Amino acid sequence: MANARALDKRRKSIRNIRKITRTMELIATARYKKAMDRAAAVTAYTEQITKVVSRLVAAGAEVKHPLLEVREQPETARLLVLASNRGLCGGYNASILRTVMPHVEEMRRAVPKLIVDASGKRGINGLKYRNVATEQQFLQFEDQPPFDDVEKIASEYLRQYATGEIDRLDVIYTKFISTSRQIAVVETLLPLGSLATAGAGVADESSSTEFEFLPSAESILEEIIPTSFKVKLFKCFLDAAVSEQVARMIAMKGATESAGDMIKQLSTDYNRARQSQITGEIMEIIGGVEALAK
């Protein structure tokens, strides 16, 4: 049986670890709530933009824009991978990397040139370990990605697509569905083909209500389509941030509970070791008394 002093020392060490994991769980919970509020607001904004496009299409506007043009034989594709800067978030980054590798192989077979960008140290290092080179690396995004930073990245992608430098843009990130479910997904953001058919399922209110657009429906579309792409990319970053905090919250909660179980087991072992030690000491005293009595 282990020494009682060693067991007590180990138990104190695990108690300190449990305090750290519990604190990290609380921090992740607070960050999750803030990130969730931002993601919910952006989701509502995205839905409203889609409704506006639907109404424009229902009004008879011709949806024509370079960002909607599907190129039949793409020459260059770009892939953006969203991971985390820090670890201790369970299988969050591993899930992203498991999704990335098959898609990279598929894209390399489909297009002559594939460019990979990555956000987050864990994603960058994971891709490097798997011999996937990254051209652009973004390390500034945490639990609250600023829209201004995402807009700069989005504007550069828009410029590259408009000038023909890239023919397709895919984003791999963890989509937040609920607190108990987040999945790594691949989404094609360029071309924005989904907007071209946005009017297919126009709501009843759109078909039964007449709208007047000034200066014109076409000019409004010219402004909305690039904005829609920027918002979609921003939502990918927000979903990734929310999913990361949920994963870290769950991982730290599990670590805290495991530490509690270990402490209970060590306390039992400590009590047994201490009891055995005391029993041995008593037996030694009794043996000494008996020896003196003789």
Backbone as CSV, one residue per row, in Angstrom:
resi,resn,N_x,N_y,N_z,CA_x,CA_y,CA_z,C_x,C_y,C_z
1,MET,0.841,-1.197,0.000,0.000,0.000,0.000,0.878,1.250,0.000
2,ALA,0.452,2.285,-0.738,1.245,3.503,-0.847,1.351,4.207,0.492
3,ASN,2.403,4.990,0.627,2.629,5.754,1.836,1.548,6.810,2.006
4,ALA,1.058,6.980,3.238,-0.024,7.930,3.501,0.388,9.350,3.163
5,ARG,1.619,9.710,3.448,2.086,11.068,3.159,2.107,11.326,1.652
6,ALA,2.547,10.339,0.870,2.573,10.482,-0.590,1.155,10.613,-1.150
7,LEU,0.223,9.832,-0.595,-1.170,9.927,-1.042,-1.765,11.289,-0.737
8,ASP,-1.465,11.815,0.439,-1.975,13.131,0.823,-1.409,14.222,-0.078
9,LYS,-0.130,14.109,-0.399,0.511,15.089,-1.282,-0.117,15.062,-2.673
10,ARG,-0.370,13.850,-3.168,-1.003,13.725,-4.485,-2.426,14.257,-4.459
11,ARG,-3.139,14.012,-3.378,-4.510,14.500,-3.258,-4.553,16.021,-3.269
12,LYS,-3.626,16.669,-2.583,-3.564,18.137,-2.583,-3.258,18.668,-3.978
13,SER,-2.370,17.970,-4.689,-2.035,18.387,-6.052,-3.249,18.326,-6.964
14,ILE,-4.035,17.259,-6.853,-5.223,17.120,-7.703,-6.284,18.139,-7.317
15,ARG,-6.373,18.466,-6.039,-7.307,19.514,-5.620,-6.963,20.847,-6.269
16,ASN,-5.679,21.156,-6.358,-5.255,22.392,-7.016,-5.604,22.370,-8.504
17,ILE,-5.413,21.202,-9.132,-5.773,21.065,-10.543,-7.274,21.237,-10.732
18,ARG,-8.056,20.681,-9.805,-9.512,20.821,-9.906,-9.947,22.278,-9.798
19,LYS,-9.282,23.055,-8.965,-9.592,24.485,-8.869,-9.345,25.188,-10.204
20,ILE,-8.244,24.803,-10.873,-7.916,25.420,-12.162,-8.941,25.050,-13.220
21,THR,-9.274,23.751,-13.317,-10.233,23.314,-14.338,-11.621,23.890,-14.075
22,ARG,-11.981,24.019,-12.809,-13.280,24.613,-12.474,-13.318,26.085,-12.882
23,THR,-12.229,26.791,-12.637,-12.146,28.200,-13.032,-12.228,28.336,-14.549
24,MET,-11.510,27.477,-15.262,-11.548,27.514,-16.722,-12.934,27.189,-17.253
25,GLU,-13.634,26.301,-16.576,-15.011,25.980,-16.974,-15.911,27.199,-16.843
26,LEU,-15.773,27.927,-15.730,-16.596,29.114,-15.506,-16.274,30.212,-16.529
27,ILE,-14.986,30.376,-16.824,-14.587,31.379,-17.818,-15.149,31.024,-19.187
28,ALA,-15.030,29.743,-19.566,-15.556,29.300,-20.863,-17.070,29.488,-20.935
29,THR,-17.761,29.267,-19.825,-19.220,29.450,-19.797,-19.586,30.911,-20.043
30,ALA,-18.855,31.826,-19.370,-19.122,33.255,-19.547,-18.830,33.688,-20.986
31,ARG,-17.724,33.211,-21.528,-17.373,33.563,-22.906,-18.358,32.966,-23.899
32,TYR,-18.843,31.774,-23.606,-19.826,31.136,-24.487,-21.099,31.974,-24.569
33,LYS,-21.557,32.468,-23.435,-22.790,33.256,-23.428,-22.639,34.531,-24.252
34,LYS,-21.495,35.204,-24.118,-21.264,36.429,-24.895,-21.165,36.117,-26.384
35,ALA,-20.414,35.066,-26.722,-20.256,34.698,-28.129,-21.590,34.254,-28.723
36,MET,-22.407,33.572,-27.921,-23.704,33.102,-28.396,-24.621,34.272,-28.721
37,ASP,-24.599,35.313,-27.896,-25.430,36.499,-28.142,-25.053,37.156,-29.472
38,ARG,-23.743,37.253,-29.737,-23.297,37.861,-30.992,-23.698,36.997,-32.181
39,ALA,-23.532,35.690,-32.044,-23.879,34.782,-33.141,-25.376,34.834,-33.444
40,ALA,-26.201,34.927,-32.402,-27.647,34.998,-32.602,-28.039,36.280,-33.337
41,ALA,-27.372,37.385,-32.988,-27.662,38.658,-33.651,-27.283,38.610,-35.131
42,VAL,-26.132,38.019,-35.431,-25.691,37.922,-36.825,-26.593,36.980,-37.614
43,THR,-27.067,35.917,-36.971,-27.988,34.998,-37.640,-29.260,35.726,-38.065
44,ALA,-29.784,36.545,-37.171,-30.987,37.319,-37.494,-30.714,38.294,-38.646
45,TYR,-29.538,38.910,-38.633,-29.162,39.854,-39.691,-29.052,39.138,-41.032
46,THR,-28.446,37.957,-41.036,-28.303,37.174,-42.264,-29.668,36.780,-42.822
47,GLU,-30.569,36.390,-41.935,-31.914,36.018,-42.375,-32.639,37.200,-43.007
48,GLN,-32.442,38.385,-42.457,-33.095,39.568,-43.010,-32.547,39.906,-44.393
49,ILE,-31.230,39.755,-44.581,-30.642,40.005,-45.898,-31.212,39.035,-46.925
50,THR,-31.360,37.770,-46.523,-31.933,36.769,-47.421,-33.369,37.137,-47.797
51,LYS,-34.124,37.644,-46.823,-35.503,38.071,-47.104,-35.541,39.231,-48.090
52,VAL,-34.594,40.164,-47.930,-34.544,41.304,-48.850,-34.271,40.831,-50.265
53,VAL,-33.316,39.907,-50.424,-33.012,39.360,-51.741,-34.238,38.648,-52.313
54,SER,-34.943,37.911,-51.461,-36.149,37.214,-51.907,-37.178,38.202,-52.436
55,ARG,-37.331,39.304,-51.741,-38.314,40.305,-52.171,-37.879,40.976,-53.464
56,LEU,-36.578,41.190,-53.606,-36.080,41.790,-54.836,-36.318,40.869,-56.031
57,VAL,-36.058,39.578,-55.823,-36.289,38.604,-56.893,-37.778,38.515,-57.201
58,ALA,-38.602,38.527,-56.161,-40.049,38.461,-56.363,-40.566,39.693,-57.096
59,ALA,-39.841,40.819,-56.923,-40.250,42.053,-57.588,-39.833,42.072,-59.049
60,GLY,-39.103,41.034,-59.484,-38.726,40.946,-60.889,-37.322,41.388,-61.188
61,ALA,-36.522,41.611,-60.163,-35.136,42.034,-60.382,-34.310,40.858,-60.897
62,GLU,-33.465,41.139,-61.871,-32.585,40.106,-62.395,-31.343,40.026,-61.517
63,VAL,-31.149,38.864,-60.901,-30.027,38.683,-59.991,-28.789,38.332,-60.804
64,LYS,-28.023,39.333,-61.187,-26.787,39.128,-61.934,-25.654,39.850,-61.212
65,HIS,-24.650,39.089,-60.884,-23.502,39.665,-60.171,-22.311,38.730,-60.374
66,PRO,-21.088,39.280,-60.498,-19.910,38.406,-60.672,-19.745,37.369,-59.569
67,LEU,-20.197,37.699,-58.360,-20.034,36.765,-57.247,-20.988,35.582,-57.330
68,LEU,-21.978,35.689,-58.216,-22.937,34.600,-58.368,-22.592,33.677,-59.530
69,GLU,-21.614,34.070,-60.329,-21.262,33.294,-61.511,-20.494,32.028,-61.126
70,VAL,-21.040,30.899,-61.492,-20.372,29.617,-61.239,-19.441,29.320,-62.409
71,ARG,-18.182,29.154,-62.131,-17.207,28.888,-63.178,-17.110,27.392,-63.418
72,GLU,-17.369,27.005,-64.657,-17.493,25.589,-64.986,-16.195,24.814,-64.769
73,GLN,-15.072,25.422,-65.138,-13.776,24.762,-64.995,-12.854,25.604,-64.108
74,PRO,-13.038,25.517,-62.807,-12.205,26.329,-61.900,-10.738,25.922,-61.973
75,GLU,-9.889,26.916,-61.985,-8.449,26.678,-62.038,-7.806,26.761,-60.657
76,THR,-8.314,27.695,-59.845,-7.722,27.926,-58.525,-8.818,27.972,-57.472
77,ALA,-8.642,27.206,-56.433,-9.590,27.203,-55.310,-8.850,27.601,-54.044
78,ARG,-9.595,28.175,-53.123,-9.004,28.583,-51.848,-9.802,27.940,-50.714
79,LEU,-9.079,27.517,-49.707,-9.710,26.865,-48.557,-9.288,27.585,-47.284
80,LEU,-10.266,27.993,-46.487,-10.002,28.650,-45.204,-10.411,27.704,-44.084
81,VAL,-9.472,27.406,-43.196,-9.702,26.491,-42.075,-9.746,27.298,-40.785
82,LEU,-10.840,27.157,-40.026,-11.003,27.889,-38.770,-10.833,26.937,-37.596
83,ALA,-9.756,27.123,-36.854,-9.491,26.320,-35.658,-9.253,27.279,-34.494
84,SER,-8.673,26.781,-33.401,-8.488,27.614,-32.209,-7.022,27.932,-31.988
85,ASN,-6.786,28.992,-31.230,-5.424,29.362,-30.843,-4.931,28.553,-29.655
86,ARG,-5.872,28.084,-28.837,-5.504,27.384,-27.603,-6.105,25.984,-27.580
87,GLY,-5.527,25.152,-26.732,-6.016,23.788,-26.576,-6.983,23.673,-25.418
88,LEU,-7.002,22.500,-24.779,-7.891,22.214,-23.654,-9.359,22.416,-24.033
89,CYS,-9.697,22.007,-25.256,-11.088,22.136,-25.700,-11.578,20.815,-26.311
90,GLY,-11.158,19.711,-25.699,-11.639,18.409,-26.131,-11.210,18.065,-27.547
91,GLY,-12.145,17.525,-28.313,-11.846,17.121,-29.680,-12.169,18.169,-30.719
92,TYR,-12.263,19.430,-30.312,-12.654,20.509,-31.220,-11.723,20.592,-32.436
93,ASN,-10.417,20.741,-32.185,-9.462,20.888,-33.288,-9.268,19.588,-34.051
94,ALA,-9.305,18.463,-33.346,-9.144,17.169,-34.012,-10.268,16.935,-35.020
95,SER,-11.488,17.346,-34.661,-12.625,17.189,-35.563,-12.444,18.028,-36.828
96,ILE,-11.932,19.249,-36.658,-11.676,20.118,-37.807,-10.658,19.474,-38.747
97,LEU,-9.542,18.991,-38.179,-8.472,18.419,-38.997,-8.917,17.132,-39.687
98,ARG,-9.772,16.350,-39.022,-10.298,15.141,-39.666,-11.168,15.497,-40.869
99,THR,-11.823,16.637,-40.815,-12.652,17.081,-41.943,-11.799,17.689,-43.043
100,VAL,-10.708,18.345,-42.663,-9.865,19.050,-43.633,-9.189,18.085,-44.595
101,MET,-8.571,17.040,-44.085,-7.704,16.203,-44.922,-8.436,15.550,-46.106
102,PRO,-9.600,14.912,-45.913,-10.301,14.348,-47.090,-10.702,15.425,-48.087
103,HIS,-11.096,16.615,-47.570,-11.521,17.683,-48.477,-10.337,18.224,-49.268
104,VAL,-9.174,18.339,-48.633,-7.973,18.800,-49.343,-7.648,17.838,-50.484
105,GLU,-7.686,16.545,-50.209,-7.404,15.554,-51.251,-8.428,15.629,-52.386
106,GLU,-9.692,15.826,-52.025,-10.738,15.940,-53.043,-10.538,17.174,-53.915
107,MET,-10.209,18.306,-53.266,-10.014,19.548,-54.009,-8.780,19.482,-54.910
108,ARG,-7.741,18.826,-54.455,-6.533,18.707,-55.275,-6.800,17.883,-56.537
109,ARG,-7.726,16.948,-56.447,-8.099,16.179,-57.636,-9.005,16.991,-58.561
110,ALA,-9.772,17.928,-57.981,-10.765,18.665,-58.762,-10.196,19.909,-59.443
111,VAL,-9.219,20.573,-58.829,-8.673,21.812,-59.386,-7.152,21.708,-59.481
112,PRO,-6.571,22.391,-60.470,-5.113,22.342,-60.611,-4.362,22.967,-59.450
113,LYS,-4.921,24.011,-58.849,-4.207,24.729,-57.785,-5.127,24.929,-56.582
114,LEU,-4.634,24.546,-55.415,-5.385,24.739,-54.172,-4.530,25.542,-53.196
115,ILE,-5.102,26.615,-52.672,-4.426,27.466,-51.684,-5.153,27.299,-50.359
116,VAL,-4.400,27.050,-49.311,-4.995,26.826,-47.985,-4.600,27.961,-47.050
117,ASP,-5.588,28.545,-46.385,-5.378,29.523,-45.318,-5.885,28.925,-44.014
118,ALA,-5.339,29.382,-42.904,-5.748,28.824,-41.612,-5.810,29.912,-40.558
119,SER,-6.764,29.769,-39.665,-6.907,30.650,-38.517,-6.775,29.821,-37.246
120,GLY,-5.890,30.248,-36.349,-5.694,29.526,-35.096,-4.408,28.728,-35.086
121,LYS,-3.630,28.845,-34.013,-2.344,28.153,-33.906,-2.508,26.639,-34.006
122,ARG,-3.553,26.106,-33.375,-3.742,24.653,-33.376,-4.018,24.130,-34.784
123,GLY,-4.785,24.888,-35.546,-5.051,24.481,-36.910,-3.816,24.591,-37.787
124,ILE,-3.060,25.681,-37.617,-1.838,25.887,-38.406,-0.833,24.776,-38.124
125,ASN,-0.606,24.491,-36.849,0.353,23.444,-36.483,-0.124,22.057,-36.927
126,GLY,-1.432,21.817,-36.818,-1.978,20.536,-37.241,-1.826,20.311,-38.741
127,LEU,-2.051,21.364,-39.529,-1.885,21.248,-40.975,-0.413,21.074,-41.347
128,LYS,0.447,21.792,-40.635,1.888,21.655,-40.889,2.353,20.238,-40.603
129,TYR,1.867,19.656,-39.521,2.223,18.283,-39.167,1.763,17.298,-40.234
130,ARG,0.660,17.626,-40.915,0.115,16.750,-41.957,0.606,17.148,-43.352
131,ASN,1.647,17.968,-43.396,2.294,18.375,-44.658,1.361,19.156,-45.575
132,VAL,0.501,19.986,-44.970,-0.355,20.880,-45.749,0.138,22.308,-45.506
133,ALA,0.686,22.932,-46.530,1.229,24.287,-46.395,0.088,25.311,-46.382
134,THR,0.249,26.336,-45.569,-0.745,27.411,-45.494,-0.122,28.705,-46.000
135,GLU,-0.878,29.427,-46.808,-0.361,30.690,-47.364,-0.587,31.845,-46.400
136,GLN,-1.817,31.972,-45.896,-2.123,33.032,-44.931,-2.452,32.396,-43.586
137,GLN,-1.958,33.037,-42.526,-2.198,32.531,-41.177,-2.764,33.667,-40.323
138,PHE,-3.873,33.387,-39.668,-4.544,34.394,-38.836,-4.521,33.927,-37.382
139,LEU,-3.938,34.758,-36.526,-3.786,34.394,-35.118,-4.522,35.351,-34.178
140,GLN,-5.250,36.312,-34.731,-5.833,37.366,-33.894,-7.247,37.071,-33.407
141,PHE,-7.816,35.925,-33.796,-9.223,35.670,-33.468,-9.345,34.793,-32.224
142,GLU,-10.149,35.274,-31.270,-10.400,34.526,-30.037,-11.902,34.285,-29.911
143,ASP,-12.448,34.475,-28.703,-13.863,34.175,-28.484,-14.799,35.249,-29.039
144,GLN,-14.264,36.469,-29.315,-15.095,37.528,-29.878,-14.409,38.111,-31.114
145,PRO,-14.478,37.423,-32.253,-13.814,37.931,-33.452,-14.388,39.264,-33.898
146,PRO,-13.554,40.288,-34.093,-14.057,41.592,-34.530,-14.478,41.575,-36.001
147,PHE,-15.584,42.226,-36.290,-16.084,42.252,-37.665,-15.107,42.960,-38.593
148,ASP,-14.436,44.007,-38.103,-13.502,44.756,-38.957,-12.397,43.857,-39.493
149,ASP,-11.869,42.969,-38.642,-10.803,42.062,-39.083,-11.327,41.049,-40.097
150,VAL,-12.528,40.528,-39.838,-13.118,39.570,-40.778,-13.454,40.246,-42.098
151,GLU,-13.895,41.501,-42.023,-14.254,42.230,-43.242,-13.039,42.431,-44.148
152,LYS,-11.868,42.672,-43.550,-10.647,42.830,-44.359,-10.339,41.540,-45.114
153,ILE,-10.460,40.408,-44.413,-10.220,39.114,-45.065,-11.251,38.886,-46.166
154,ALA,-12.529,39.189,-45.868,-13.600,38.987,-46.843,-13.400,39.872,-48.071
155,SER,-13.004,41.106,-47.862,-12.800,42.032,-48.984,-11.691,41.541,-49.905
156,GLU,-10.642,40.988,-49.329,-9.550,40.455,-50.137,-10.010,39.240,-50.940
157,TYR,-10.805,38.375,-50.331,-11.344,37.226,-51.063,-12.268,37.688,-52.203
158,LEU,-13.076,38.714,-51.931,-13.959,39.247,-52.973,-13.149,39.799,-54.142
159,ARG,-12.078,40.506,-53.831,-11.228,41.068,-54.884,-10.607,39.951,-55.718
160,GLN,-10.116,38.918,-55.039,-9.483,37.815,-55.753,-10.479,37.077,-56.649
161,TYR,-11.709,36.934,-56.174,-12.712,36.243,-56.987,-13.130,37.101,-58.178
162,ALA,-13.299,38.406,-57.942,-13.725,39.305,-59.024,-12.674,39.415,-60.119
163,THR,-11.403,39.356,-59.743,-10.316,39.478,-60.722,-9.918,38.140,-61.335
164,GLY,-10.509,37.072,-60.863,-10.207,35.760,-61.429,-9.010,35.070,-60.818
165,GLU,-8.475,35.610,-59.707,-7.338,34.956,-59.049,-7.757,33.640,-58.398
166,ILE,-8.984,33.597,-57.920,-9.544,32.346,-57.397,-10.909,32.129,-58.032
167,ASP,-11.290,30.874,-58.137,-12.580,30.537,-58.744,-13.555,29.924,-57.738
168,ARG,-13.053,29.679,-56.543,-13.911,29.047,-55.529,-13.308,29.283,-54.153
169,LEU,-14.175,29.468,-53.165,-13.717,29.615,-51.775,-14.549,28.705,-50.886
170,ASP,-13.868,27.803,-50.195,-14.515,26.929,-49.214,-14.034,27.289,-47.822
171,VAL,-14.904,27.122,-46.861,-14.555,27.364,-45.457,-14.892,26.115,-44.661
172,ILE,-13.925,25.663,-43.860,-14.160,24.541,-42.949,-14.143,25.078,-41.533
173,TYR,-15.242,24.885,-40.833,-15.367,25.390,-39.464,-16.322,24.501,-38.693
174,THR,-16.434,24.753,-37.400,-17.364,23.983,-36.565,-18.667,24.748,-36.452
175,LYS,-19.714,24.189,-37.002,-21.027,24.837,-36.997,-21.739,24.570,-35.687
176,PHE,-22.228,25.631,-35.075,-22.946,25.498,-33.808,-24.410,25.219,-34.097
177,ILE,-24.890,24.077,-33.621,-26.297,23.710,-33.780,-27.025,23.852,-32.447
178,SER,-26.440,23.297,-31.395,-26.977,23.440,-30.050,-25.835,23.229,-29.075
179,THR,-26.128,23.409,-27.792,-25.078,23.237,-26.787,-24.551,21.811,-26.770
180,SER,-25.383,20.872,-27.157,-24.963,19.469,-27.145,-24.490,18.967,-28.510
181,ARG,-24.548,19.829,-29.528,-24.177,19.363,-30.863,-23.495,20.469,-31.660
182,GLN,-22.254,20.214,-32.038,-21.492,21.076,-32.935,-20.769,20.158,-33.912
183,ILE,-20.843,20.463,-35.184,-20.249,19.576,-36.181,-19.330,20.366,-37.111
184,ALA,-18.228,19.724,-37.501,-17.312,20.331,-38.466,-17.921,20.205,-39.862
185,VAL,-18.029,21.330,-40.574,-18.691,21.336,-41.876,-17.809,22.036,-42.908
186,VAL,-18.118,21.760,-44.169,-17.473,22.433,-45.300,-18.543,23.240,-46.024
187,GLU,-18.313,24.543,-46.184,-19.272,25.387,-46.890,-18.558,26.127,-48.012
188,THR,-19.191,26.169,-49.167,-18.674,26.935,-50.294,-19.308,28.321,-50.263
189,LEU,-18.501,29.343,-49.979,-19.020,30.706,-49.879,-18.916,31.481,-51.185
190,LEU,-17.985,31.102,-52.027,-17.869,31.723,-53.342,-17.791,30.615,-54.379
191,PRO,-18.636,30.652,-55.405,-19.636,31.691,-55.686,-20.845,31.593,-54.753
192,LEU,-21.547,32.715,-54.626,-22.715,32.771,-53.747,-23.949,32.270,-54.484
193,GLY,-23.932,31.024,-54.852,-25.030,30.458,-55.631,-26.346,30.435,-54.891
194,SER,-26.296,30.392,-53.553,-27.536,30.308,-52.779,-28.394,31.549,-52.931
195,LEU,-27.751,32.708,-53.185,-28.533,33.937,-53.325,-29.290,33.973,-54.649
196,ALA,-28.743,33.299,-55.643,-29.396,33.318,-56.951,-30.761,32.653,-56.905
197,THR,-30.912,31.702,-56.000,-32.188,30.991,-55.867,-32.928,31.410,-54.605
198,ALA,-32.519,32.547,-54.050,-33.134,32.977,-52.793,-34.612,33.266,-52.957
199,GLY,-35.021,33.608,-54.175,-36.427,33.928,-54.382,-37.292,32.732,-54.651
200,ALA,-36.693,31.542,-54.688,-37.469,30.343,-54.988,-38.502,30.073,-53.921
201,GLY,-38.144,30.325,-52.666,-39.088,30.069,-51.586,-39.545,31.354,-50.934
202,VAL,-39.995,32.291,-51.713,-40.402,33.590,-51.184,-41.598,33.414,-50.264
203,ALA,-41.539,34.104,-49.164,-42.616,34.005,-48.188,-43.895,34.591,-48.760
204,ASP,-45.041,34.202,-48.163,-46.341,34.671,-48.630,-46.448,36.181,-48.569
205,GLU,-45.856,36.766,-47.517,-45.965,38.208,-47.372,-45.245,38.926,-48.502
206,SER,-44.169,38.310,-49.019,-43.423,38.935,-50.101,-44.224,38.922,-51.395
207,SER,-44.952,37.820,-51.607,-45.713,37.698,-52.847,-47.006,38.495,-52.804
208,SER,-47.499,38.735,-51.622,-48.783,39.431,-51.520,-48.609,40.918,-51.245
209,THR,-47.378,41.358,-50.995,-47.142,42.758,-50.680,-46.261,43.383,-51.748
210,GLU,-46.601,44.559,-52.188,-45.816,45.262,-53.185,-44.818,46.177,-52.492
211,PHE,-43.572,46.178,-53.011,-42.519,47.026,-52.467,-42.003,47.949,-53.553
212,GLU,-41.607,49.126,-53.133,-40.996,50.075,-54.056,-39.540,50.249,-53.648
213,PHE,-38.631,49.972,-54.565,-37.201,50.019,-54.267,-36.583,51.243,-54.932
214,LEU,-35.852,52.013,-54.143,-35.166,53.191,-54.648,-33.692,53.099,-54.312
215,PRO,-32.775,53.408,-55.239,-33.078,53.876,-56.603,-33.610,52.784,-57.531
216,SER,-33.154,51.503,-57.325,-33.690,50.399,-58.121,-33.345,49.096,-57.430
217,ALA,-34.078,48.040,-57.796,-33.810,46.738,-57.195,-32.411,46.245,-57.558
218,GLU,-31.982,46.496,-58.807,-30.667,46.035,-59.251,-29.536,46.716,-58.478
219,SER,-29.656,48.028,-58.256,-28.596,48.744,-57.535,-28.512,48.296,-56.076
220,ILE,-29.653,47.952,-55.497,-29.655,47.452,-54.119,-28.956,46.096,-54.056
221,LEU,-29.211,45.255,-55.055,-28.553,43.955,-55.107,-27.040,44.101,-55.226
222,GLU,-26.602,45.088,-55.983,-25.167,45.341,-56.130,-24.507,45.584,-54.785
223,GLU,-25.237,46.165,-53.860,-24.696,46.460,-52.530,-24.881,45.289,-51.576
224,ILE,-26.005,44.615,-51.705,-26.344,43.568,-50.743,-25.510,42.309,-50.937
225,ILE,-25.221,41.935,-52.173,-24.542,40.660,-52.420,-23.160,40.609,-51.789
226,PRO,-22.283,41.629,-51.973,-20.993,41.590,-51.257,-21.157,41.616,-49.745
227,THR,-22.133,42.393,-49.264,-22.389,42.445,-47.828,-22.815,41.090,-47.296
228,SER,-23.637,40.398,-48.083,-24.091,39.072,-47.666,-22.914,38.119,-47.508
229,PHE,-21.948,38.183,-48.425,-20.768,37.316,-48.309,-19.981,37.634,-47.039
230,LYS,-19.799,38.926,-46.760,-19.039,39.323,-45.570,-19.732,38.834,-44.297
231,VAL,-21.045,38.941,-44.286,-21.800,38.503,-43.110,-21.730,36.981,-42.961
232,LYS,-21.803,36.276,-44.072,-21.713,34.812,-44.021,-20.355,34.368,-43.474
233,LEU,-19.283,35.014,-43.937,-17.952,34.664,-43.444,-17.827,35.011,-41.963
234,PHE,-18.386,36.159,-41.580,-18.353,36.561,-40.176,-19.100,35.566,-39.307
235,LYS,-20.215,35.059,-39.817,-20.985,34.069,-39.055,-20.197,32.770,-38.887
236,CYS,-19.392,32.410,-39.880,-18.542,31.218,-39.755,-17.560,31.396,-38.597
237,PHE,-16.953,32.580,-38.510,-16.024,32.862,-37.416,-16.744,32.833,-36.067
238,LEU,-17.951,33.397,-36.024,-18.696,33.419,-34.760,-19.123,32.016,-34.338
239,ASP,-19.592,31.221,-35.292,-19.969,29.840,-34.980,-18.768,29.060,-34.449
240,ALA,-17.613,29.277,-35.078,-16.397,28.593,-34.631,-16.044,29.003,-33.212
241,ALA,-16.203,30.306,-32.902,-15.880,30.801,-31.559,-16.833,30.217,-30.519
242,VAL,-18.127,30.183,-30.837,-19.113,29.617,-29.911,-18.834,28.135,-29.676
243,SER,-18.576,27.403,-30.748,-18.325,25.966,-30.639,-17.066,25.684,-29.828
244,GLU,-16.048,26.519,-29.994,-14.813,26.340,-29.219,-15.077,26.494,-27.729
245,GLN,-15.840,27.518,-27.354,-16.109,27.748,-25.935,-16.983,26.637,-25.353
246,VAL,-17.928,26.132,-26.146,-18.748,25.009,-25.677,-17.871,23.776,-25.455
247,ALA,-16.981,23.508,-26.424,-16.088,22.354,-26.302,-15.177,22.487,-25.083
248,ARG,-14.666,23.692,-24.858,-13.784,23.902,-23.697,-14.584,23.784,-22.389
249,MET,-15.793,24.306,-22.391,-16.646,24.233,-21.201,-16.936,22.773,-20.837
250,ILE,-17.271,21.960,-21.838,-17.569,20.549,-21.598,-16.312,19.803,-21.168
251,ALA,-15.189,20.106,-21.838,-13.927,19.422,-21.506,-13.491,19.740,-20.081
252,MET,-13.605,21.005,-19.687,-13.181,21.394,-18.339,-14.144,20.862,-17.277
253,LYS,-15.418,20.765,-17.632,-16.378,20.171,-16.692,-16.056,18.702,-16.470
254,GLY,-15.747,17.997,-17.556,-15.360,16.588,-17.433,-14.089,16.412,-16.633
255,ALA,-13.110,17.319,-16.864,-11.855,17.244,-16.119,-12.091,17.508,-14.632
256,THR,-12.968,18.458,-14.315,-13.283,18.761,-12.913,-13.939,17.570,-12.226
257,GLU,-14.886,16.947,-12.928,-15.567,15.779,-12.349,-14.596,14.609,-12.175
258,SER,-13.709,14.416,-13.139,-12.713,13.339,-13.025,-11.768,13.585,-11.861
259,ALA,-11.391,14.861,-11.683,-10.524,15.200,-10.552,-11.227,14.923,-9.227
260,GLY,-12.534,15.223,-9.168,-13.297,14.936,-7.956,-13.340,13.448,-7.652
261,ASP,-13.523,12.635,-8.699,-13.530,11.178,-8.503,-12.171,10.673,-8.021
262,MET,-11.104,11.230,-8.574,-9.764,10.825,-8.147,-9.504,11.198,-6.697
263,ILE,-9.982,12.377,-6.304,-9.798,12.821,-4.919,-10.520,11.885,-3.958
264,LYS,-11.735,11.458,-4.328,-12.479,10.525,-3.480,-11.729,9.207,-3.328
265,GLN,-11.207,8.698,-4.450,-10.476,7.440,-4.396,-9.196,7.573,-3.587
266,LEU,-8.500,8.693,-3.778,-7.262,8.913,-3.023,-7.551,9.094,-1.536
267,SER,-8.681,9.732,-1.214,-9.055,9.896,0.195,-9.304,8.538,0.840
268,THR,-9.977,7.647,0.094,-10.210,6.286,0.603,-8.886,5.553,0.822
269,ASP,-7.997,5.656,-0.187,-6.690,5.004,-0.072,-5.876,5.609,1.075
270,TYR,-5.971,6.925,1.230,-5.233,7.602,2.302,-5.716,7.132,3.666
271,ASN,-7.043,7.052,3.825,-7.606,6.615,5.111,-7.190,5.180,5.431
272,ARG,-7.190,4.327,4.429,-6.769,2.947,4.646,-5.287,2.874,5.017
273,ALA,-4.470,3.662,4.284,-3.034,3.672,4.571,-2.762,4.225,5.957
274,ARG,-3.503,5.278,6.322,-3.326,5.878,7.640,-3.758,4.910,8.739
275,GLN,-4.870,4.234,8.490,-5.369,3.253,9.462,-4.374,2.103,9.634
276,SER,-3.817,1.653,8.508,-2.834,0.584,8.575,-1.583,1.039,9.319
277,GLN,-1.187,2.294,9.077,-0.006,2.835,9.750,-0.227,2.937,11.251
278,ILE,-1.396,3.417,11.633,-1.705,3.554,13.069,-1.778,2.183,13.725
279,THR,-2.407,1.222,13.038,-2.490,-0.145,13.572,-1.099,-0.726,13.790
280,GLY,-0.205,-0.505,12.821,1.167,-0.981,12.949,1.882,-0.359,14.126
281,GLU,1.670,0.963,14.309,2.310,1.657,15.442,1.795,1.114,16.785
282,ILE,0.479,0.855,16.852,-0.099,0.313,18.089,0.473,-1.069,18.384
283,MET,0.578,-1.883,17.328,1.124,-3.220,17.514,2.582,-3.164,17.990
284,GLU,3.331,-2.175,17.473,4.724,-2.020,17.926,4.779,-1.625,19.397
285,ILE,3.884,-0.763,19.827,3.844,-0.335,21.243,3.483,-1.518,22.132
286,ILE,2.470,-2.277,21.700,2.059,-3.466,22.500,3.212,-4.460,22.581
287,GLY,3.883,-4.661,21.444,5.020,-5.591,21.472,6.121,-5.115,22.380
288,GLY,6.389,-3.802,22.415,7.410,-3.248,23.324,7.027,-3.411,24.774
289,VAL,5.724,-3.182,25.091,5.254,-3.341,26.466,5.402,-4.776,26.926
290,GLU,5.031,-5.714,26.027,5.136,-7.121,26.387,6.591,-7.508,26.599
291,ALA,7.494,-6.959,25.808,8.928,-7.283,25.971,9.465,-6.765,27.295
292,LEU,9.025,-5.580,27.709,9.448,-5.000,28.994,8.897,-5.800,30.165
293,ALA,7.652,-6.296,29.972,7.026,-7.044,31.068,7.738,-8.353,31.349
294,LYS,8.377,-8.904,30.340,9.109,-10.161,30.517,10.447,-9.881,31.216
